[in-house]
């Protein structure tokens, strides 16, 4: 049920993108103590993404999950920024992250909801 969406203006080749997705999936599962089989990660490139008036590498990230505790968002922000710093070379001050705690009844899967 965790969904991590990474939108950036910094392109990766296919192998790098696969590595980012795999590492992000494992880290989000671990950080949220959720089974990785439910984690979905999306990486997309938008060359027109601009932050702070400059096209330097940046990212907009969304993390949505059922039961996402507000008390964990600071730690999650640190972990996500570290991951994107390592994998994409994006500075933490060029990353926005939106956290959403989704009610179970608003998260569908396998023909039902959680």
Protein Blocks (a to p, Z undefined) as FASTA:
>chain_A
ZZcddddfbdcdfklmmmmmmmmmmmmmmmnopafklpccdddddfkbceehiabdcddd
ddddehiafklmmmmmmmmmmmmmmmnopafklcccddddddfklcceehiaZZ
